[in-house]
Amino acid sequence: MNYKLTISWLYPDLMSTYGDRGNVICLLKRCQWRGIEAEIIPISLNLNNEKLGSSDLIFMGGAQDRQQSIAGEDFIVKKGPVLKNLIEKGVPGLFVCAAYQAIGNYYKPYTGDDIAGLGIFDLYTKHPGDQAKRLIGNAAAELNSKFKIPNTIVGFENHGGRTHLGKGVKPFARVIRGFGNNGEDGYEGAVYKNCIGSYFHGPILPKNPRLTDWLISRALVIKYRKNVELTSLSDEMEWQAHEFMLKRLGIKSLQ
């Protein structure tokens, strides 16, 4: 059987900092190398909105405050209802940094009114103030057992906001080195159904191939309603990058 996935890339022109476009490239290539046809649909302000509803996999990256603000109303009003429906149906997605904050309940800046989020993830983000330390640096964490992947993830984080999880979501991972959601509770990111929110840039997927394959696998299961066994790939270079970062952070591999 020939498989095909449509990957929607939200706001590639506005929200793609710290190499986040590499996540889309990684998803595309790991599909193609297996003979899975994959199409990337860029969806931005007044662009391809009608195609969002046919997504098999969703990605949205990080951005600076200005770009996040530009996308804000369009994201909530025009994209929000469609995204909520897709995510509730189990369509997988990856939302990084500012995108992670935007799918929560709200973001509270250190000055001004709260900024509403989509409310898909039960979480909120608060900026502690102008003098607060920015949470930045290379980081590593151990994946939530939901993924059934005994593996570390590595990445780079750079955020001022502190995210706090509610009861409706589970942590994506447990912090080993770095700050994670808020630098206090030891958690990184969040998981709801088949969607992941994370502060890890870098980009996250090329250095964490098992996570990439989890997203692809879930997309195939939801679309075709059956388990699809992914062909094994030679991930030597990916694991070299992964292990190099672990070694740099003084961590023994958990894979």
C-alpha positions as CSV (number, residue, x, y, z in Angstrom):
1,M,0.0,0.0,0.0
2,N,1.2,3.5,-0.8
3,Y,1.0,5.8,2.2
4,K,0.8,9.6,2.0
5,L,0.9,12.3,4.8
6,T,0.0,15.9,4.6
7,I,2.1,18.0,7.0
8,S,0.8,21.5,7.8
9,W,3.5,24.0,8.7
10,L,1.9,26.9,10.5
11,Y,3.4,30.4,10.0
12,P,6.7,29.4,8.4
13,D,7.3,33.1,7.5
14,L,6.7,34.3,11.1
15,M,7.4,31.5,13.5
16,S,10.6,29.6,12.7
17,T,13.4,30.7,15.1
18,Y,16.5,28.7,16.2
19,G,16.4,26.3,13.3
20,D,12.8,25.2,13.8
21,R,12.3,24.7,10.0
22,G,14.7,21.7,10.4
23,N,11.8,19.9,12.1
24,V,9.7,20.0,9.0
25,I,12.7,18.9,6.8
26,C,13.3,16.0,9.2
27,L,9.7,14.8,9.0
28,L,9.7,15.1,5.2
29,K,12.9,13.2,4.7
30,R,12.2,10.4,7.1
31,C,8.9,9.8,5.3
32,Q,10.6,9.9,1.8
33,W,13.4,7.6,2.8
34,R,10.7,5.0,3.6
35,G,8.7,5.5,0.4
36,I,6.0,7.4,2.3
37,E,4.7,10.3,0.1
38,A,4.8,13.5,2.2
39,E,3.6,17.0,1.3
40,I,4.4,20.1,3.2
41,I,1.6,22.7,3.2
42,P,2.7,26.2,4.4
43,I,-0.2,27.8,6.2
44,S,0.1,31.5,7.2
45,L,-1.9,34.7,7.4
46,N,-4.7,34.3,4.8
47,L,-2.7,31.4,3.1
48,N,-4.1,27.9,2.6
49,N,-6.5,28.1,5.6
50,E,-8.9,25.8,3.7
51,K,-6.2,23.1,3.6
52,L,-5.6,23.0,7.4
53,G,-8.6,20.7,7.9
54,S,-7.0,17.9,5.8
55,S,-3.8,17.8,7.9
56,D,-2.3,14.5,8.9
57,L,0.5,16.1,11.0
58,I,0.9,19.6,12.3
59,F,4.0,21.7,13.1
60,M,4.4,25.2,14.5
61,G,7.6,26.8,15.6
62,G,8.8,29.5,17.9
63,A,9.1,33.3,17.4
64,Q,9.9,36.6,18.9
65,D,7.1,38.5,20.7
66,R,6.4,40.8,17.6
67,Q,5.9,37.9,15.2
68,Q,3.9,36.0,17.8
69,S,1.6,39.0,18.2
70,I,1.2,39.3,14.4
71,A,0.0,35.7,14.2
72,G,-2.0,35.8,17.4
73,E,-5.5,36.8,16.3
74,D,-5.3,34.9,13.0
75,F,-4.2,31.8,15.0
76,I,-7.0,31.9,17.5
77,V,-9.9,33.1,15.3
78,K,-9.2,31.5,11.9
79,K,-7.0,28.5,12.8
80,G,-8.2,27.7,16.3
81,P,-11.5,25.9,15.7
82,V,-10.0,23.7,13.0
83,L,-6.9,22.9,15.1
84,K,-9.0,21.9,18.1
85,N,-11.0,19.5,16.0
86,L,-7.9,17.9,14.5
87,I,-6.2,17.5,17.8
88,E,-9.3,16.1,19.5
89,K,-9.5,13.5,16.7
90,G,-5.9,12.4,17.5
91,V,-4.0,14.1,14.7
92,P,-0.4,14.4,16.0
93,G,1.5,17.7,16.2
94,L,4.6,19.4,17.5
95,F,4.3,22.9,18.9
96,V,7.6,24.6,19.9
97,C,8.3,27.4,22.4
98,A,5.9,30.3,21.4
99,A,3.6,27.9,19.7
100,Y,3.6,25.7,22.8
101,Q,2.6,28.8,24.9
102,A,-0.1,29.7,22.3
103,I,-2.0,26.4,22.5
104,G,-2.3,26.8,26.3
105,N,-4.9,28.8,28.2
106,Y,-3.1,32.1,28.3
107,Y,0.2,34.0,28.5
108,K,0.7,36.6,31.1
109,P,3.4,39.2,30.2
110,Y,5.2,41.1,32.9
111,T,3.3,44.2,31.8
112,G,-0.1,44.5,30.1
113,D,-3.1,42.3,29.9
114,D,-3.2,38.5,29.6
115,I,-2.9,37.2,26.1
116,A,-5.5,34.5,25.3
117,G,-4.4,31.1,24.0
118,L,-6.3,28.4,22.2
119,G,-6.9,26.5,25.4
120,I,-6.2,23.1,23.8
121,F,-3.6,22.3,26.4
122,D,-4.4,22.9,30.0
123,L,-1.5,25.1,31.0
124,Y,-0.6,28.8,31.3
125,T,2.6,30.8,30.9
126,K,3.6,33.7,33.0
127,H,6.6,36.1,32.5
128,P,8.1,36.7,36.0
129,G,9.4,40.3,35.3
130,D,11.9,42.4,33.4
131,Q,14.7,41.5,35.8
132,A,14.0,37.7,35.7
133,K,16.7,35.4,34.4
134,R,16.0,34.1,30.9
135,L,16.0,30.3,30.7
136,I,18.5,29.6,28.0
137,G,21.1,26.9,27.1
138,N,21.5,23.4,25.9
139,A,19.3,20.9,27.6
140,A,18.4,17.2,27.9
141,A,15.4,15.4,29.3
142,E,14.0,11.9,29.7
143,L,10.8,11.1,27.7
144,N,7.4,10.5,29.3
145,S,6.7,6.7,29.4
146,K,3.7,7.4,27.1
147,F,6.1,7.2,24.2
148,K,7.4,3.8,25.0
149,I,10.8,5.0,23.9
150,P,13.5,4.5,26.6
151,N,15.4,7.5,25.4
152,T,16.7,10.9,26.3
153,I,15.9,14.0,24.2
154,V,18.3,16.8,23.6
155,G,17.8,20.4,22.4
156,F,18.3,24.1,23.1
157,E,15.9,26.3,25.1
158,N,15.6,30.1,25.2
159,H,12.5,31.5,26.9
160,G,11.5,34.1,29.4
161,G,8.1,32.8,30.2
162,R,7.4,30.1,32.9
163,T,4.9,27.5,31.9
164,H,2.8,25.6,34.5
165,L,0.8,22.5,33.7
166,G,-2.8,21.9,34.7
167,K,-4.5,18.5,35.3
168,G,-5.5,18.0,31.7
169,V,-2.0,17.4,30.3
170,K,1.0,15.3,31.2
171,P,4.6,16.4,31.1
172,F,6.4,15.7,27.8
173,A,9.7,14.8,29.7
174,R,11.6,15.0,32.9
175,V,14.5,17.5,32.9
176,I,18.0,16.1,33.4
177,R,19.9,19.2,32.4
178,G,18.5,22.6,31.7
179,F,15.3,24.4,32.9
180,G,12.3,23.0,31.1
181,N,8.9,24.6,31.6
182,N,9.7,26.9,34.5
183,G,13.1,26.0,36.1
184,E,11.3,24.7,39.2
185,D,9.1,21.6,38.8
186,G,11.6,19.5,36.8
187,Y,9.3,19.1,33.8
188,E,9.8,19.9,30.1
189,G,6.9,20.4,27.7
190,A,3.5,18.8,27.7
191,V,1.5,16.1,25.9
192,Y,-2.2,16.0,25.1
193,K,-3.5,13.1,23.0
194,N,-1.0,12.8,20.2
195,C,0.3,16.4,20.4
196,I,3.5,17.6,21.9
197,G,4.4,21.0,23.3
198,S,8.1,21.7,24.0
199,Y,10.6,24.4,24.7
200,F,13.4,22.5,22.9
201,H,14.7,24.2,19.7
202,G,17.8,23.1,18.0
203,P,15.8,21.9,16.1
204,I,14.5,19.0,18.2
205,L,13.6,16.3,15.7
206,P,16.9,15.7,13.8
207,K,18.8,14.9,17.0
208,N,16.0,12.8,18.3
209,P,15.0,10.4,15.5
210,R,12.8,8.1,17.6
211,L,10.6,11.1,18.5
212,T,10.3,12.0,14.8
213,D,9.3,8.4,14.0
214,W,6.7,8.4,16.8
215,L,5.0,11.4,15.2
216,I,5.0,9.8,11.7
217,S,3.8,6.5,13.1
218,R,0.9,8.2,15.0
219,A,-0.1,10.1,11.9
220,L,-0.3,6.9,9.8
221,V,-2.3,5.1,12.5
222,I,-4.8,8.0,12.7
223,K,-5.2,8.4,9.0
224,Y,-5.3,4.7,7.9
225,R,-6.7,3.2,11.1
226,K,-4.2,0.5,11.4
227,N,-0.7,0.0,12.7
228,V,2.0,0.7,10.1
229,E,5.4,-0.7,10.8
230,L,8.0,1.8,9.8
231,T,11.1,0.7,7.9
232,S,14.3,0.9,9.9
233,L,16.7,3.7,8.9
234,S,20.4,4.1,9.4
235,D,20.5,6.8,12.1
236,E,24.3,6.8,12.8
237,M,24.7,10.5,12.2
238,E,21.6,11.5,14.1
239,W,22.8,9.5,17.1
240,Q,26.3,10.9,16.9
241,A,24.7,14.4,17.3
242,H,22.5,13.1,20.1
243,E,25.4,11.5,22.0
244,F,27.7,14.4,21.5
245,M,25.2,16.7,23.2
246,L,24.7,14.3,26.1
247,K,28.5,14.0,26.5
248,R,28.8,17.8,26.4
249,L,26.2,18.0,29.2
250,G,27.9,15.3,31.2
251,I,25.0,12.7,30.8
252,K,25.3,9.0,30.3
253,S,23.1,7.7,27.4
254,L,19.8,6.2,28.4
255,Q,19.0,4.6,25.1
